[in-house]
Amino acid sequence: LGNNRSHKKMIKGHGFIAPKDKPEDYVFGSQELGFKFPYEVLVEDGQWDAYLPKFEHQARQNFETANCTAYGTLNVLEMCLRRKYNIIEDYSERYVGVMAGTEPPGNDPNTVIETIRKVSGLILEEELPFDSNIKTVSEYYSPKPMEGSLLARGLNWLGNWEVKHEWLWKGEVKNKAELLKAALKHSPVGVSVYAWALDDDDGLYFKNGEDNHWCVLFGYEDNKYFKIFDSYDASIKHLKWDYDFGFAKKYYLAKKESKRDNWFVDLFKRLFALFI
């Protein structure tokens, strides 16, 4: 690889597990599914810099959560919320990790977003924080089962918000950069990467192994680099233009406009489903 590249594996076990291919998964622009996914242009130039959330580190000292799939996913949803509704929220990655069954070595991003949209919803960071009182993995991934009061708040969120998601591709494709640029008009993009290898000559990160981490693609400098928002320092990283992202997912968030009576029926059904 030459002397101009440094290899910086910051922390082992970042938390990304490659998802299994499912026929029912939505894929960006797929005609087979009849374009059921809402194509809402939110940022015409695909640059989400103005909507970046607060940086939150997924590891502290020698304590690694392996919860990158929750950090990356929530960062995207928080950015969409800010862009569409001018609402700034900080949701609890710990809550999502517990509800999605995440534990070292990690989880796959499809399981995480499906848990959010079908089972758990979201609660605020302050309601289940990752603070200095949390010192072990078992403490982080608790309470199990989730406290009823916290679950009720998550279900309340779910009663008010609709979440959808789709892959940008399946299998091998040749036009990943163009697909990423097109998807960024609709949402930030969750991407799988190898964390981390840096080229000292140009200051850009390159792929030097199998994907082991999930983070957020939030923009690009055309034909130069992609911009990543990460849950490790430094939070903003620039990746080489030919970076071979293994998996990429775009998201959709919208406020539900259902009638109040229907919301209570839906909430009851979700609560009932958890205990049968």
HUNORTA-V475604 format. One record per helix or strand of 3 or more residues. SS is the DSSP state (H for helix, E for strand). FROM is the first residue (numbers start at 1). TO is the last residue. If there is no record, write none. Layout:
SS_FROM_TO ; SS_FROM_TO
This chain:
E_5_7 ; H_49_51 ; H_68_85 ; H_93_99 ; H_109_120 ; H_125_127 ; H_137_140 ; H_148_160 ; E_161_167 ; H_176_183 ; E_189_193 ; E_197_199 ; E_213_221 ; E_225_229 ; E_236_240 ; E_248_255 ; H_260_274
